[in-house]
Amino acid sequence: MMPTGRALLIASDRSGSGKTTVTSIIAAALSSKLKVRAFKVGPDYIDPGYHKVATELPSINLDLWLMGEEKLKETFCRYMRGVDLGLIEGVMGLYDGVEVGSSTFHVAKLLSLPVILVIDCSNISYTAGAIVKGLRDYGPVNVVGVIFNNVASSNHYNACKSSLPKDVVSLGYIPYDAGLIINERHLGLVTVEDYGNKVKGIIKRGVELINGKINLDLIYDLAEPVNCEHVNEQEDYGNKLGVAAVAYDNAFLFYYRASLDLLSSIFDLRFFSPINNEVVNNASFIYIGGGYPELHLRELEAARDTASWLRKAAYDGVPILAECGGLMYLSKYIRDDREYSMVGLFDIGIAAKDRLTIGYTELESIVDNPLVPAGLRIRGHEFHVSRAEYSNERYVFRNIRGRGIMNSYDGVLLNNALGLYTHTYLPSIPGVRDRIINIGKHLR
């Protein structure tokens, strides 16, 4: 098997078919021979964690709504540099997201890559071929192979295999095994951080199970060489503007690798844990991403040193970006079985549990802020089950699309501290890097 820098997409007819498990197992198995990087279509923070365990390389998101076509191609090519095989896991079903032009199908067409389908055969056999034919022809899209998941026996596999269209090959199957089941909760799979070392065991078990059942060489051969001749390098600022403190623990863990890489071109990154009451002295930028603060309310309430440090930093004018879970944490309280006091930077009260809010957002800035000047629009996404019970703050953004904090407004501001429910993708925001640099220079 000669590495030549190839890639393909792994998609399915729906969520819950096992795409993340299959992608991670295949990536881990091939990583013994090749340098493999996984990618994830869509604004997903959880699945890439499994990819990283499988490949030991950060998984990269590819989302047309957040990035646009040129930025997506640029991002894909930058992170394919030095990689033998790129495995791109799709989002939901192959065509889900077509209404906003951000489906797995659109990414496959844009990057001119072949598609391997994962078909869950737990309740079907010969019908598998009809699903494959329908998915292939509807787009149409270049479906080159199929992996059957949750197969009961070799006879079951042969029935599924025999139903395939003649020009689509079977790449093999993964037997049903209770040891491969990954639990879910309100925002998707249980995170790698909460599973801990169990994830390595699940993936290792999967690699053992596919031995002799999945044609790994053929998967590589079906991948297409990527054309990435012209890739812009990530510009480095040179002399770093100090330290960027990034909250990272089981409560705050939703970050795009490309956003962290952008910040690392300006600052030295240093991670801290609010759950463990940690601080980063003399930070020049603070980033608190989303996650599950609602699962760690007692620890966060008790983290007095972290709260005091964040309040002082905000009053001193240090830029703070707090997204979703970060906004919740900087609010006055989060109410679950009782009210838990949080940092209190913003006069907002949060109810931990409400209906699910999920979808893309588009925000128009109505005042200057650390991300953009007034009048500009940015794109992002929402992903939470909490809601604001009240807010006594003025808003920074008007929602063109999405729910926001209240009444279709999002973003609250104290000096340079910005909190919002929208998750951003920093590299896609026009001029954000220069804006962060200029704020940092002004504060030095």
C-alpha positions as CSV (number, residue, x, y, z in Angstrom):
1,M,0.0,0.0,0.0
2,M,1.7,3.2,-1.2
3,P,0.6,6.4,0.5
4,T,-0.2,9.2,-2.0
5,G,-2.4,11.6,-0.1
6,R,-5.9,10.3,-0.7
7,A,-9.3,10.9,0.8
8,L,-13.0,9.7,0.9
9,L,-16.2,10.3,2.7
10,I,-18.0,7.9,5.1
11,A,-21.7,8.6,5.1
12,S,-25.1,7.0,5.8
13,D,-28.8,7.3,5.4
14,R,-29.4,8.7,8.9
15,S,-27.9,9.5,12.3
16,G,-27.4,6.5,14.7
17,S,-26.1,4.2,12.0
18,G,-22.7,3.9,13.6
19,K,-20.7,6.4,11.4
20,T,-18.5,7.6,14.2
21,T,-17.8,4.1,15.5
22,V,-17.0,2.8,12.1
23,T,-14.9,5.8,11.1
24,S,-12.9,5.5,14.3
25,I,-12.3,1.8,13.9
26,I,-11.3,2.0,10.3
27,A,-9.1,5.0,11.0
28,A,-7.4,3.2,13.9
29,A,-6.8,0.0,11.9
30,L,-5.3,2.0,8.9
31,S,-3.2,4.1,11.3
32,S,-0.9,1.1,11.8
33,K,0.3,1.5,8.2
34,L,-0.5,5.1,7.3
35,K,-0.7,8.6,8.6
36,V,-4.5,9.0,8.8
37,R,-6.4,12.2,9.7
38,A,-10.2,12.2,10.2
39,F,-12.5,15.1,9.4
40,K,-16.1,15.7,10.4
41,V,-18.8,17.3,8.3
42,G,-20.9,19.8,10.2
43,P,-20.6,21.7,13.5
44,D,-19.9,18.7,15.7
45,Y,-17.6,18.9,18.7
46,I,-18.1,15.4,20.1
47,D,-17.4,12.9,17.3
48,P,-14.0,14.4,16.5
49,G,-12.9,13.4,20.0
50,Y,-13.3,9.7,19.0
51,H,-11.4,10.3,15.8
52,K,-8.5,11.8,17.7
53,V,-8.3,8.8,20.0
54,A,-8.2,6.5,16.9
55,T,-5.6,8.4,14.9
56,E,-3.7,10.5,17.5
57,L,-4.2,13.5,15.2
58,P,-6.8,16.3,15.8
59,S,-10.0,15.8,13.8
60,I,-11.0,18.8,11.7
61,N,-14.5,20.1,11.0
62,L,-15.7,20.9,7.5
63,D,-18.9,22.9,7.4
64,L,-20.1,24.9,4.4
65,W,-22.4,27.1,6.4
66,L,-19.7,28.2,8.7
67,M,-16.8,28.3,6.3
68,G,-18.0,28.9,2.7
69,E,-16.7,26.9,-0.2
70,E,-13.2,28.5,-0.5
71,K,-12.5,28.4,3.3
72,L,-13.6,24.8,3.5
73,K,-11.3,23.7,0.6
74,E,-8.5,25.7,2.1
75,T,-9.0,24.1,5.6
76,F,-9.3,20.6,4.1
77,C,-6.0,21.0,2.2
78,R,-4.1,22.6,5.0
79,Y,-4.9,19.8,7.4
80,M,-4.3,17.1,4.7
81,R,-0.7,18.3,4.4
82,G,1.6,15.4,5.2
83,V,-1.3,13.0,5.6
84,D,-1.6,9.7,3.7
85,L,-5.3,9.2,4.0
86,G,-8.2,11.5,5.0
87,L,-11.4,10.0,6.2
88,I,-14.3,12.4,6.3
89,E,-17.2,11.4,8.5
90,G,-20.5,12.8,7.3
91,V,-23.2,14.4,9.4
92,M,-26.7,12.9,9.9
93,G,-28.0,11.4,6.6
94,L,-26.2,12.0,3.3
95,Y,-28.6,14.7,2.1
96,D,-29.6,16.2,5.5
97,G,-28.7,19.9,5.4
98,V,-29.4,20.4,1.6
99,E,-31.8,23.2,2.4
100,V,-28.9,25.4,3.7
101,G,-26.3,24.0,1.3
102,S,-24.3,22.3,4.0
103,S,-24.9,18.6,3.7
104,T,-22.4,15.7,3.4
105,F,-23.5,15.5,-0.2
106,H,-22.5,19.1,-0.9
107,V,-19.1,18.5,0.7
108,A,-18.5,15.3,-1.4
109,K,-19.4,17.3,-4.6
110,L,-17.2,20.3,-3.6
111,L,-14.1,18.1,-2.9
112,S,-14.9,15.6,-5.7
113,L,-14.5,12.7,-3.4
114,P,-16.0,9.2,-3.4
115,V,-18.4,8.1,-0.7
116,I,-18.5,4.9,1.3
117,L,-21.9,4.2,2.9
118,V,-22.4,2.7,6.4
119,I,-25.6,0.8,6.4
120,D,-27.0,-0.4,9.7
121,C,-28.4,-3.9,9.0
122,S,-29.7,-4.6,12.5
123,N,-33.3,-4.8,11.2
124,I,-32.9,-5.3,7.5
125,S,-31.2,-7.6,4.9
126,Y,-32.1,-7.4,1.2
127,T,-33.6,-3.9,1.7
128,A,-30.0,-2.6,2.2
129,G,-29.4,-2.6,-1.5
130,A,-32.5,-0.4,-2.1
131,I,-31.2,2.1,0.4
132,V,-27.8,2.2,-1.2
133,K,-29.3,2.6,-4.7
134,G,-31.6,5.4,-3.5
135,L,-28.8,7.3,-1.8
136,R,-26.5,7.0,-4.8
137,D,-29.1,8.0,-7.4
138,Y,-30.9,10.8,-5.6
139,G,-27.9,13.2,-5.8
140,P,-26.4,11.7,-7.7
141,V,-23.2,11.0,-5.8
142,N,-20.2,8.7,-6.3
143,V,-21.0,5.9,-4.0
144,V,-18.2,3.4,-4.4
145,G,-18.6,1.0,-1.5
146,V,-20.6,-0.1,1.5
147,I,-19.7,-1.2,5.0
148,F,-22.5,-3.1,6.7
149,N,-22.8,-2.5,10.4
150,N,-24.5,-4.5,13.2
151,V,-24.6,-7.7,11.2
152,A,-25.9,-10.8,13.0
153,S,-24.1,-13.6,11.1
154,S,-22.2,-14.4,7.9
155,N,-25.5,-15.5,6.3
156,H,-27.0,-12.1,7.3
157,Y,-24.0,-10.4,5.7
158,N,-24.4,-12.4,2.5
159,A,-28.0,-11.4,2.2
160,C,-27.2,-7.7,2.6
161,K,-24.2,-8.0,0.2
162,S,-26.2,-9.7,-2.5
163,S,-28.7,-6.9,-2.7
164,L,-26.1,-4.2,-3.7
165,P,-26.2,-2.6,-7.1
166,K,-23.6,-4.3,-9.4
167,D,-21.3,-1.2,-9.5
168,V,-21.1,-0.8,-5.7
169,V,-18.7,-3.1,-3.9
170,S,-19.1,-4.5,-0.4
171,L,-16.1,-3.6,1.8
172,G,-17.2,-6.1,4.5
173,Y,-19.1,-5.9,7.7
174,I,-18.9,-5.3,11.4
175,P,-20.7,-7.8,13.6
176,Y,-23.1,-6.7,16.3
177,D,-21.2,-6.5,19.5
178,A,-22.4,-4.9,22.8
179,G,-18.8,-3.9,23.5
180,L,-19.0,-1.3,20.6
181,I,-22.1,0.5,21.9
182,I,-21.3,4.2,22.7
183,N,-23.9,5.8,25.0
184,E,-25.8,9.0,24.1
185,R,-27.1,11.9,26.1
186,H,-28.9,15.2,25.4
187,L,-26.3,16.7,23.0
188,G,-25.1,13.5,21.3
189,L,-22.6,10.8,22.2
190,V,-21.0,10.8,25.6
191,T,-17.8,12.7,25.2
192,V,-14.4,11.1,25.1
193,E,-13.5,13.1,28.2
194,D,-16.3,11.6,30.2
195,Y,-15.6,8.1,28.9
196,G,-11.9,8.3,29.6
197,N,-9.8,5.3,28.7
198,K,-12.8,3.2,27.9
199,V,-12.8,4.8,24.4
200,K,-9.4,3.2,23.6
201,G,-10.9,-0.1,24.6
202,I,-13.9,0.3,22.4
203,I,-11.9,1.2,19.4
204,K,-9.3,-1.6,20.1
205,R,-12.2,-4.1,20.3
206,G,-13.6,-2.9,17.0
207,V,-10.2,-3.2,15.3
208,E,-10.0,-6.8,16.5
209,L,-13.6,-7.5,15.3
210,I,-13.0,-6.3,11.7
211,N,-9.9,-8.5,11.2
212,G,-10.7,-10.6,8.1
213,K,-14.1,-8.9,7.8
214,I,-13.2,-5.5,6.3
215,N,-11.1,-5.0,3.2
216,L,-8.8,-2.2,4.4
217,D,-6.6,-2.2,1.3
218,L,-9.6,-1.7,-0.9
219,I,-10.8,1.2,1.2
220,Y,-7.5,2.9,0.6
221,D,-7.6,2.1,-3.1
222,L,-11.1,3.5,-3.5
223,A,-10.0,6.8,-2.0
224,E,-9.2,9.5,-4.5
225,P,-5.9,11.5,-4.6
226,V,-6.5,15.0,-3.3
227,N,-5.5,18.1,-5.3
228,C,-4.0,20.6,-2.8
229,E,-1.3,22.4,-4.8
230,H,-2.1,25.9,-3.5
231,V,-2.6,26.1,0.2
232,N,-2.2,29.2,2.3
233,E,0.0,28.7,5.3
234,Q,-1.4,29.7,8.8
235,E,0.3,33.1,9.3
236,D,2.1,33.5,12.5
237,Y,2.1,36.8,14.3
238,G,5.8,36.5,15.3
239,N,6.3,37.8,18.8
240,K,3.4,36.4,20.8
241,L,1.0,38.8,22.5
242,G,1.2,36.9,25.7
243,V,-0.9,34.0,26.8
244,A,-4.4,32.9,25.7
245,A,-6.1,31.0,28.6
246,V,-8.5,28.4,27.3
247,A,-11.0,26.7,29.6
248,Y,-10.7,22.9,29.1
249,D,-12.2,20.2,31.3
250,N,-15.4,18.1,31.4
251,A,-17.6,21.2,31.6
252,F,-15.9,23.2,28.8
253,L,-14.6,21.2,25.9
254,F,-16.3,22.4,22.7
255,Y,-13.7,24.0,20.5
256,Y,-12.8,23.9,16.8
257,R,-9.2,22.9,16.3
258,A,-8.9,25.6,13.6
259,S,-10.1,28.3,16.0
260,L,-7.5,27.2,18.6
261,D,-4.8,27.2,15.8
262,L,-5.7,30.7,14.9
263,L,-5.3,31.8,18.5
264,S,-2.0,29.9,18.8
265,S,-0.7,32.0,15.9
266,I,-1.1,35.1,18.1
267,F,-0.7,33.8,21.7
268,D,0.8,31.0,23.6
269,L,-2.1,28.7,24.6
270,R,-2.5,27.7,28.2
271,F,-5.4,25.5,29.3
272,F,-7.1,25.8,32.7
273,S,-10.0,24.0,34.5
274,P,-12.8,26.0,36.1
275,I,-14.0,22.7,37.7
276,N,-10.7,22.5,39.5
277,N,-10.7,26.2,40.4
278,E,-7.7,27.0,38.2
279,V,-6.5,30.5,37.0
280,V,-4.0,31.7,34.5
281,N,-2.3,34.8,35.7
282,N,-1.6,37.7,33.3
283,A,-3.7,36.2,30.5
284,S,-4.0,38.4,27.4
285,F,-7.1,36.6,26.0
286,I,-9.5,34.2,27.6
287,Y,-11.7,31.6,25.7
288,I,-14.5,29.7,27.5
289,G,-16.2,27.3,25.0
290,G,-19.3,25.3,25.3
291,G,-19.8,21.9,26.9
292,Y,-21.7,20.6,29.9
293,P,-21.5,23.1,32.8
294,E,-25.0,21.9,33.9
295,L,-23.4,18.6,34.8
296,H,-20.8,20.2,37.1
297,L,-22.7,23.0,38.9
298,R,-21.5,22.2,42.4
299,E,-17.8,22.3,41.4
300,L,-18.3,25.5,39.4
301,E,-20.1,27.2,42.2
302,A,-17.2,26.3,44.5
303,A,-14.6,27.6,42.1
304,R,-14.2,31.0,43.8
305,D,-10.7,31.7,42.7
306,T,-11.6,31.1,39.0
307,A,-14.6,33.3,39.3
308,S,-12.7,36.2,41.0
309,W,-10.0,36.0,38.4
310,L,-12.5,36.1,35.5
311,R,-14.3,39.1,37.0
312,K,-11.1,41.0,37.5
313,A,-9.9,40.2,34.0
314,A,-13.1,41.5,32.5
315,Y,-13.0,44.7,34.5
316,D,-9.4,45.2,33.4
317,G,-10.5,45.0,29.8
318,V,-9.0,41.6,28.9
319,P,-10.8,40.1,25.8
320,I,-13.0,37.2,26.9
321,L,-14.9,35.1,24.4
322,A,-17.5,32.9,26.2
323,E,-19.7,30.7,24.0
324,C,-22.9,28.8,25.1
325,G,-21.6,26.9,28.2
326,G,-19.2,29.8,28.7
327,L,-22.0,32.3,28.6
328,M,-23.9,30.2,31.1
329,Y,-20.9,30.2,33.4
330,L,-20.4,33.9,33.2
331,S,-24.0,34.5,34.1
332,K,-25.4,35.2,37.6
333,Y,-26.7,31.7,38.2
334,I,-27.7,28.4,36.6
335,R,-30.8,26.9,38.0
336,D,-31.3,23.1,38.2
337,D,-32.5,21.5,41.4
338,R,-31.6,24.9,42.9
339,E,-29.9,28.1,41.9
340,Y,-26.1,27.7,41.7
341,S,-24.1,30.9,41.8
342,M,-21.8,31.4,38.8
343,V,-19.3,34.1,37.9
344,G,-21.9,36.9,37.9
345,L,-20.2,38.9,35.1
346,F,-23.5,39.2,33.3
347,D,-26.9,39.9,34.8
348,I,-28.5,36.8,33.3
349,G,-30.2,33.9,34.9
350,I,-30.0,30.5,33.2
351,A,-32.4,27.5,33.5
352,A,-30.3,24.4,32.9
353,K,-33.0,22.4,31.2
354,D,-35.4,23.4,28.5
355,R,-36.3,22.3,25.0
356,L,-33.4,21.5,22.7
357,T,-32.1,24.4,20.6
358,I,-30.0,23.2,17.6
359,G,-29.3,24.8,14.3
360,Y,-27.3,27.3,12.3
361,T,-27.3,31.0,13.2
362,E,-26.6,34.2,11.4
363,L,-25.9,37.3,13.5
364,E,-25.8,41.0,12.6
365,S,-23.6,43.1,14.9
366,I,-25.4,46.1,16.3
367,V,-22.5,47.4,18.3
368,D,-18.7,47.2,18.0
369,N,-17.3,44.1,19.9
370,P,-14.1,42.1,20.1
371,L,-15.2,39.9,17.1
372,V,-16.5,42.4,14.6
373,P,-17.5,46.1,14.2
374,A,-21.1,47.1,14.1
375,G,-22.9,46.2,10.9
376,L,-21.1,43.0,10.0
377,R,-22.7,39.6,9.9
378,I,-21.2,36.4,11.2
379,R,-22.4,32.8,11.0
380,G,-22.4,30.1,13.7
381,H,-24.6,27.5,15.3
382,E,-26.6,26.8,18.5
383,F,-26.5,23.6,20.4
384,H,-28.0,23.6,23.9
385,V,-30.9,22.6,26.2
386,S,-30.6,25.5,28.6
387,R,-32.4,28.9,28.3
388,A,-32.1,32.4,29.7
389,E,-34.9,32.9,32.4
390,Y,-34.2,36.7,32.4
391,S,-31.6,39.1,31.1
392,N,-30.9,42.7,32.2
393,E,-28.2,43.2,29.5
394,R,-28.0,45.1,26.3
395,Y,-27.4,42.9,23.3
396,V,-24.6,42.9,20.8
397,F,-26.1,40.9,17.9
398,R,-29.5,40.7,16.2
399,N,-30.4,37.2,15.1
400,I,-31.1,37.0,11.4
401,R,-31.3,33.2,11.9
402,G,-31.4,31.4,15.2
403,R,-32.9,31.8,18.7
404,G,-30.2,33.7,20.6
405,I,-30.4,34.6,24.3
406,M,-33.8,36.3,24.2
407,N,-36.2,37.7,21.6
408,S,-33.9,36.9,18.7
409,Y,-30.9,38.8,20.1
410,D,-27.6,37.3,21.1
411,G,-24.4,38.4,22.7
412,V,-23.8,40.6,25.8
413,L,-20.7,42.7,26.5
414,L,-18.8,44.0,29.4
415,N,-15.7,46.0,28.3
416,N,-14.1,43.3,26.0
417,A,-15.8,40.3,27.6
418,L,-18.3,38.9,25.1
419,G,-20.8,36.1,26.0
420,L,-23.2,34.6,23.5
421,Y,-25.2,31.4,22.9
422,T,-23.8,31.1,19.3
423,H,-20.8,28.9,18.8
424,T,-18.4,30.7,16.4
425,Y,-15.9,29.4,14.0
426,L,-13.1,32.1,14.3
427,P,-11.3,31.6,11.0
428,S,-14.5,32.4,9.1
429,I,-15.0,35.8,10.7
430,P,-13.7,38.6,8.5
431,G,-10.8,40.5,10.1
432,V,-11.1,38.7,13.5
433,R,-7.4,37.9,13.7
434,D,-6.3,41.6,13.2
435,R,-9.0,42.7,15.5
436,I,-7.8,40.4,18.3
437,I,-4.2,41.5,17.6
438,N,-5.1,45.2,17.8
439,I,-7.0,44.8,21.1
440,G,-4.0,42.9,22.5
441,K,-1.6,45.6,21.4
442,H,-3.8,48.3,23.0
443,L,-3.8,46.5,26.4
444,R,0.0,45.9,26.5
